[in-house]
Amino acid sequence: MIRRALSVLALACLMVQPALAQDGTVLIRNGRLLDGMGNPWIFGDVLLRGDRIEAVGRLGDVKADLVVDA
C-alpha cells in the first residue's frame, strides 16, 4: 500500500514537470504523506516549485500554476 502511494506521487510529479516552466509551481493536494520515520501516514499537500519541494503539510489556500488532486 505504501509503495503504491509513493509510486502515484512520483508518477504525478514526473507527468506535470515537463508541462511547466522551470519556476512553475505544482500543488499536489490530498495525498498520503509519509515522514520516513515509521509514523502513520497523514493526508496532506505537497508544493513543488520547478524541481524542488517547497512546502509539505496542510497548505490550505496556497495557489499554484497547476493543482493535482491525489
Sine and cosine of phi, psi and omega as CSV:
sin_phi,cos_phi,sin_psi,cos_psi,sin_omega,cos_omega
0.00,0.00,-0.71,0.71,-0.01,-1.00
-0.91,0.42,-0.69,0.72,0.03,-1.00
-0.85,0.52,-0.64,0.77,-0.01,-1.00
-0.90,0.43,-0.68,0.73,0.01,-1.00
-0.89,0.45,-0.69,0.72,0.02,-1.00
-0.92,0.40,-0.61,0.79,0.02,-1.00
-0.90,0.44,-0.66,0.75,0.01,-1.00
-0.90,0.43,-0.68,0.74,0.02,-1.00
-0.90,0.44,-0.71,0.71,0.01,-1.00
-0.89,0.45,-0.66,0.75,0.02,-1.00
-0.89,0.45,-0.67,0.74,0.03,-1.00
-0.87,0.49,-0.68,0.74,0.02,-1.00
-0.89,0.46,-0.69,0.73,-0.01,-1.00
-0.92,0.39,-0.57,0.82,-0.04,-1.00
-0.95,0.31,-0.60,0.80,-0.09,-1.00
-1.00,0.00,-0.36,0.93,-0.07,-1.00
-0.84,0.54,-0.76,0.65,-0.02,-1.00
-0.90,0.43,-0.37,0.93,-0.06,-1.00
-0.98,0.22,-0.24,0.97,-0.07,-1.00
-0.92,-0.39,0.43,-0.90,0.12,-0.99
-0.92,0.38,0.21,-0.98,-0.05,-1.00
-0.80,0.60,-0.60,0.80,-0.04,-1.00
-0.98,-0.19,0.22,0.98,0.02,-1.00
-0.93,0.38,0.38,-0.93,0.00,-1.00
-0.91,-0.41,0.60,-0.80,0.06,-1.00
-0.78,-0.62,0.76,-0.65,0.05,-1.00
-0.91,-0.41,0.89,-0.45,0.07,-1.00
-0.99,-0.17,0.92,-0.40,-0.09,-1.00
-0.99,-0.17,0.47,-0.88,0.17,-0.98
0.87,0.50,0.57,0.82,0.06,-1.00
-1.00,-0.02,0.27,-0.96,0.11,-0.99
-1.00,0.05,0.90,-0.45,-0.07,-1.00
-0.98,-0.21,0.69,-0.73,0.05,-1.00
-0.88,-0.47,0.65,-0.76,-0.03,-1.00
-1.00,-0.07,-0.08,1.00,0.03,-1.00
0.98,0.17,0.04,1.00,-0.03,-1.00
-0.97,-0.26,0.12,0.99,0.01,-1.00
1.00,0.01,0.02,1.00,0.04,-1.00
-0.96,0.27,0.36,-0.93,0.06,-1.00
-0.89,0.45,0.47,-0.88,0.04,-1.00
-0.94,0.35,0.36,-0.93,0.10,-0.99
-0.75,-0.66,0.40,-0.92,0.13,-0.99
-0.98,0.18,0.69,-0.73,0.01,-1.00
-0.22,-0.97,-0.14,-0.99,-0.08,-1.00
-0.84,-0.54,0.40,-0.92,0.08,-1.00
-0.75,-0.66,0.80,-0.61,0.04,-1.00
-0.96,-0.29,0.85,-0.53,0.03,-1.00
-0.95,-0.30,0.68,-0.73,0.13,-0.99
-0.82,-0.57,0.92,-0.39,-0.11,-0.99
0.90,0.44,-0.84,-0.54,0.00,-1.00
-0.95,-0.30,0.37,0.93,-0.03,-1.00
-0.84,-0.54,0.53,-0.85,0.12,-0.99
-0.99,0.15,0.85,-0.53,-0.03,-1.00
-0.99,-0.13,-0.59,0.81,-0.01,-1.00
-0.43,-0.90,0.51,-0.86,0.02,-1.00
-0.66,-0.75,0.66,-0.75,0.05,-1.00
0.66,-0.75,-0.42,-0.91,0.08,-1.00
-1.00,-0.05,0.98,-0.19,-0.22,-0.98
-1.00,-0.04,-0.01,1.00,0.14,-0.99
0.82,0.57,-0.90,-0.44,-0.11,-0.99
-1.00,0.00,0.33,0.95,0.00,-1.00
-0.87,0.49,0.69,-0.73,0.05,-1.00
-0.99,-0.16,0.47,-0.88,0.04,-1.00
-0.50,-0.87,0.33,-0.95,0.05,-1.00
-0.91,0.42,-0.58,0.81,-0.01,-1.00
-0.67,-0.74,0.75,-0.66,0.04,-1.00
-0.90,-0.44,0.79,-0.62,0.01,-1.00
-0.89,-0.46,0.80,-0.60,0.05,-1.00
-1.00,-0.03,0.94,-0.34,-0.05,-1.00
-0.96,0.29,0.00,0.00,0.00,0.00
